[in-house]
Amino acid sequence: QVTLIETGGGLVQPGGSLILSCAASGTTASPGHIEWYRQAPGKQREFVAGEARDSVFARYADFVEGRFVIARNHAENRIYLRMNSLAPEETAIYYCYTRLNGVNYWGLGPQVTVSS
């Protein structure tokens, strides 16, 4: 059993930045390969970013356009998602996700609100 715990949501003005983090607790202290998704009100959950894995570079959704960075802090065993130049339409719940031993795990998701 793995529990993913996200921190860092909140209110940010348009054009502002926010950093989300994800850590794991439970049977493993390592979160495994982490991806971030988001779900805006009335919309489907969508992929945002996935960390680098083996020889594969980090992946980002097309809408990111170089504004976000996903990175792992190995000393802290946390995965961070830094989001820059946020727009109001990016208001959503942002979820941390991993898959271990064939089981999908989701965090509860911090709310990110982009508004003036």
Secondary structure, 3 states (H helix, E strand, C coil): CEEEEEECCEEECCCCCEEEEEEEEECCCCCCCCEEEEECCCCCCEEEEECCECCECCEECHHHCCCEEEEEECCCCEEEEEECCCCHHHCEEEEEEEEECCEEEECCCCEEEECC
